[in-house]
């Protein structure tokens, strides 16, 4: 039993919760914090939050209850995350997130908008080829109209 307890302690390494400067740093009841998480001074983490590995929350930020912050996400200082919001992996949050909003990307944007952008990004090479063909057609039409009529 002693060996198992030591492994558990060792598995939860390197999480830092800064002490408050002007007020207390508070972690809500039932919140789960993974390895390699940095929570800045004067933060208030709501109840039953899940904060996954390599997350950084800058000072004086607040999360509501039941918030999920996925791995490698970063939250700027003085930001408020509404209750039941989900911050996706590697998201960069620089402004307040309303309740129940799902955000992805850096800067963090609503999930649906991010997915539309990623789908368009996958089509860029094909769209570039189409635009080049259209430019050649337009140049050809312009060339014909520029010819003197005899």
C-alpha angles and dihedrals in degrees: 000000000000092000092051092051091052091052090052092053091047092049092059097059133151105014113144128199111184120222114245120263101199099006138008125288105232131198114196124236115276095015116145120213121191130206124298096021122148118202113186130223121290093013121149115209113193128229121290096008121158114214113184130206123302096015120149122201114186124219125295094013121140133208125195124226122297096015120159119208112187127213122300094006119146129207122199122228121278093019124140120212113199125231117286092009119148121216109199127223116292091003118156109215113197101157139036117292117213124231117288093006119143114210135185137177137032112307088031114244133172113292097242093051090048092051092050089051093049092049090052091047091057089056096050098099091054092044090051091055091049092050091050090052091048091050090053090050092049091047089051092051091047090049091054093050092047091059113104112250110235 
